[in-house]
Amino acid sequence: KPEDFWALKDISFDVYKGEVVGIIGRNGAGKSTLLKALSRITAPTTGEIKLYGHVGSLLEVGTGFHPELTGRENIFMNGAILGMRRSEIQKQFDAIVDFSGVEQFLETPVKRYSSGMYVRLAFAVAAHLNPEILIVDEVLAVGDAAFQAKCMGKMKDVSAGGRTVLFVSHNMQAISTLTQRCLVLGRGRVVYDGATEGAIAAYLREGASQGLEYTADPLPDEPRVTRVALRTSLPENTQHNGAPMTLEVDITAPGPVNGASFAIQAVSVQNQVPAMYLWTFDSERPMCREAGTFRLTCTIPKLRLFMGQYHLVVHFTERAGGKRFETIEGICPFEVVMFGRPREFEWISGTCAYLEECDWQIEKILESGRRDNEGGGGFDRQTKVLECQPAGASS
């Protein structure tokens, strides 16, 4: 029967001048709806949004490009759609072309561009806006690794210039690099508003399987990772540093895969930095060369990861340059602990990424001698630039 569905409900938050705020959440959490409301594309059903300053939005890379027009013509047309005056576009034209790297094809219709060229040009136009408030939705999910790094650098420049940025991404590394504060959305509500580190932990807790096993149904016409299981040395998702750990992966393929490639990363929840990388290729160990379900078992004799909380990210692709089947983030969370080793000082989380095995040797080489080693900032939130509150609420 017909029913009302609230994409957003009772959302309320303030953003201040110069802040770079991340907005994260699972698919369907309401992120895109929130950005459309803030960009005045969609009017809120109830409540109000107060914006203090000119807003520039990059919600979908390439929106407004016409395939029959040349790169040059699309720069001017797309810039106008994104709110730039012709004089502003002319002033930024050389920088846009240089950033995009498509100078050689400026007079070519964009319908003849490769997908990478198209994306580079579209982002270059949007990235050279100069609004007081910049709203960016998942632009770093496109392009190759080199271009994504270039985009990250540009986003850092934007935030360093004092502009207020709202940044939506599923890339937790980008979120942790660019932001210090995050909103986590869940089922249309703000479930967390605070420091980025805590927000990422809340986001991963919400979406991650709290067990040590991830499962998915097979697809009829595409290979898929249907199971990832982690075997820790201790109960309750706990792994002792220096103890063995095992990972099992099931891949179900309806047909042969052209050079299967599989990799697993262990990513630190604290700073979203990959701390361990394991991989195997069809060229090394034949797999998925025919239809069926294949089990990959990886045994780590002595896990060297340092104490802390981690989750797994898995990547399943064809050979280099081939199709990327899937990337699965935030699965199989586990904690590495350290105890039972004689040590004068306590173990402190964050000291390092992993603990290497080594041998020490000490010998006296001088009768006497001494070497002394001696060694030997903030953010002021003042100007509010955005308020978002539900109906009947007061700021």
N, C-alpha and C positions, 0 to 999 in steps of 0.2 A: 504494500500500500504506500501511497505518497507520504513522505516525511521530510522534515527540515534537517539539513545537514550543515552544521556550523564549521566552516573551514578554519575560522579563528573565533575564539570566545574569551572575553574578559582579558584581553592583552593590555598590559600597561607597563611602560618603561620610558625613561628619559635618556637622551644621548647628548653629550656636551661637545662644545667646539673643540676640534682637534683630536677627538677620540677615533680610534679605529676599532670598530665593534664587529665581531664575528657572529653570524647567525647560523646555527647548525641544528640538525635534526634528521630523523629518518624520512624516507619518502612518504609523502602524505601528511607530514607534520604541520604544514601550513606556511612554509618558508616563502614559496613563490607568491602565494596569495598576499602575504604581508608586504613583500616588496612591491607588488602591483598596487596595493593600497597606498604605500608610502610614495610611490611614483605618480599617484593620481590617475592611474589607468583604471582601477576599480575603486568605486566609492564604498566606504564602510557602511554596513547595514545600520549599525548603531555606533555611538561613541564618536570621537573626533581625533584628528591628527593635526598637530601644530608644527609647521616647518618654518624655520627662521633662516632664510637664505635660498639661493638658486640651487636646484636639484638637477643632477645629471644621472641618468640611469643606463646601465648596460645589462639588460635582462636576458637578451638572446643575441649572441654574436651574429652579425650579418643581417639582422632585421632591417629592411629598407633597401637592400641591394637589388638592383634590377639586372637580370642576366644579360640583356641586350646592350646595356651601357658599358662603356669602357671603365677601366679602373679609375682614371682621372674623373670621369663624370660621376661615378659612384661615390668618390670621396666627397664631392660637393653635395650630392643629394643626400647621402647618409648623414653627413655632418649637419645638414639642415634639419633632418628628421630628429636628430639627437639634440637639437636646440642651439646649434652654433650659427652665428651670423657669417655671411660670406666673407667679410673682412677677417674674422677670426680663423676661418678655414684657410684663407690665403696665407695668413701669418704662420699657421702651423703646417702648411702643405708639405714643405721640404722635410720637416721632422716626421710627419706621418709616412711619407714615402720611404724615408731612410729606415724607419723602424720596421716597416712591413717587408722590405727587401724585394719589392716587385717593380722596381723602377724600370726594368727592361720591358715590362709588359703593361705599362700605364695606358697605352692606346689600344689595348686588346680588350674585347668584350669579356666580362668576368665569367661568362658561361664557358669560356675556354680555359679558365684557371683550374688548377688542381684544387682539391679540397683544402690542402695546406695553405696554398697561396690565398685562397678566398678567406680563410679564417684569419691569417696574418693581417691582411688588409683591413678586415672588419674590426679587429681588435685595435689596430693602430689608430683608426679614426676615433673610436670611442675612448681610447686611453689618453688622447690629447685634449679632452674636454677640460675646462677649468671652472667647474662649479664649486660652491662652498660645501655642498654635500654630494658625495658620489656613492651611488648604490650599484653594487656589482654582484651579479649572480653567476657563479660557477664558470667563469671565463677560463679558468686554468685547467678545465677538463678537456680542452681541445688542443690540437697541435702536437708536434713531436716534443721530445724531452728538452731539446735546445730552445725551442720557442717558449715552452712553459717556463723555463728558467729566465728567459728574457722578460716574460710577462711578470714574473715575480719581482724582478728588479724594477720594472716600471711601477708596480703597485707599491713597492717600498718608497720609491721617489715621491709618489703621490701622497702617501701618509706622512713622510718626512717633511713635506711642504706645508703641513699644518691644516690640510683639508680634512674634513670629517668624512669617514668612510664606513659604510655598512657593507660587509663582505660575506656572501654566502658561498659555502663550498663543502663538499664531502671529503676534500683532501685535508686531513688533519695536520699534515706537515705544513701546508700553506697557512692554515688557521693559526697554528702555534707560532709560525714565523712572523706573521703580519699583525696579530692582534694581542692585546693584553686583557681584553674583556670580551665575554661571549654571552649570547642568549641561546639557551637550548629550548627548542620547541618540541612539544609532544602532544599529539592529538589536538592541535589548535590552541594550546596554552603554553605560557612560559613556565617551564619546569625548573629552570636554573638561570640565574643572572649573576655573574660574578667573574672571578679570575679565569683566564683561558684554561689553565691546567685543570681546575676543578670541573669546568664545563666539558672538556674532552672526556674526562673520566665518567661524568654523568651520561654523556652521549653514548659511550662505549658500553656502559653498564646496561643502558636501556635496550640496545640492539643486540648485544652479544648473547650467545648461548651461555647460560651460567654453568652448564655442564661442560665437560671436556670433549663433547662430540657435536659436530655440525652435520646436518643432513639436508638433502634437497632431492626432489623428485627428478628422475631423468627426463630429457627432452626427446621428442620423437625424431627430430631432424638435425640435432646439434649435439656434439659431445659436451659433457658437463661433469663438474666435480660433484658427486652425489654424497660424499661422506669425508669428513676430516675428523680423526680421533687422536686425542693427545693422552699419553700415558705418563703421568707424573710419578715421582718416587714416593710421594706422601699423599695422604687423602686430602679431600677438600681443595682441589686445584692447586696443590702446593708442591713445589719442586725444590729439592735440596741442591745447593751449588756443589758440583763435583760428583753428583750421582747420575746414573744413566736416565735417559728420557727417550721415549719412542713416539713417533708419529706415524699414523696410518692414513692413507688417502685412497679413496675409491674414485675412479674415473669411468663413467659409462659412456661408451661411444656407439652410436647407431651404425657407423661405418668407419673406414680407415681415416686416420688423421695424418696430414702431410707434415711429418716431423714434429711430434708432440714435444712440448717444452713445459716443465713444471717447476715452480719455485715457491718457497715458503720464507717469509720474514717474521721474526719475532720483534715486535715494536714496543718500545717503552711507553707505558701509559703516562708517565710523568712528563716527558718532553716530546713524545711522538717521534723519536728518532729510531730508525731501524737498527737494532743491536746485533742481529744474527741473520744470516742469509744462507739458505740451503737450496740446492737446485739439482735437477737431473734432466737429461735430454735423451730423445730417442736415438741420437747418434751414439750415445754412450751405453744406454740400456734400452733395448727395443721395447716400445710400449705403444698401445693403441694403433697398431698397424692393421687391425681388423676389427670388426664389430665385436662388442662384448664389454664386460666390466673388468677393469684392471686394478689391482691393489698395489700401491706403492708403500713400502715400509722403510722408514728412515730411523736408524738407531744412533743416538748420540751417547757414546760410552761415558763421558764425563761432561756434563753441562757446565760451561764456564761463565754463563751470564751472571752478572753481579746481582745482589739482592734488589728486589723491586717488583713492580707489577707489570705484566706484559700481556699482549694479545697477539694472535697470529693474523697475517695477511697472506693469502695465497694467490698465485698468478698462474693461469693456464692458457697457453698460446700455441700457435704453430711455430715452425722454425723461424729464425730471425727474419723480420720483415713480413711475416705472414699474419694471419688473422689472430686477433686477441679474443679468446672465447669468454673469459671472465676474470675479474679480480674480486675477491671476497675479503672484506675488511672486518676487523673487530670480532673475530671468532675465537673460541677456545681460550678464554682468559685464564691466566695462571700467575702465581706469585713465587718468586725465587727467594728462599730463606737461607740463612747461613748461621750455623751453630755447631757446637761440638768440636771446634778447633781452638787450641790454646792461643790466646792473643791478649796483649796487655791493654789494648784500646778497643772500644766498641766498634762494630761495623756500622757505617753510616751510609744510608741510601743516597745514591747520586754521586758517590765518589768516583765511579768509573762505569764503563759499559760492561766489561767482563773481567774476570780474574784469571790471569795467565799463570800457568805452572812454570816454576823456575827453580834453579839451584843457586844458593848463596855460598860463597867461600870467603872466609875472613882470615887474614894473616897479618902479623906485625911486620912492617917494613922499615920503621924508624924507631929509634930509642925513645924519642920524645917529639912532640909536635902537636899543634892544635890549629884547627881551621874553624873560624866562627862564621856562620851564615846569618846575616841580618837582613831583614827586609822591612824595609821600614825599620750619591745622587738623588729628580722627582717629577711629578706631574701634578699640575694644579688645575682641577676641574672648576671652572668658573662660569663660562658662558654656555647656556643651554641652547642647543640648536634644533632639538627635536623632542616632542612629547607625544606619547601614544597612550591613550587611556580609554577604558570602556565607558559606556554611557553612564552618567550619574556620578562618575568619579571626579575628584578634584586634584589639581596638580599641587 
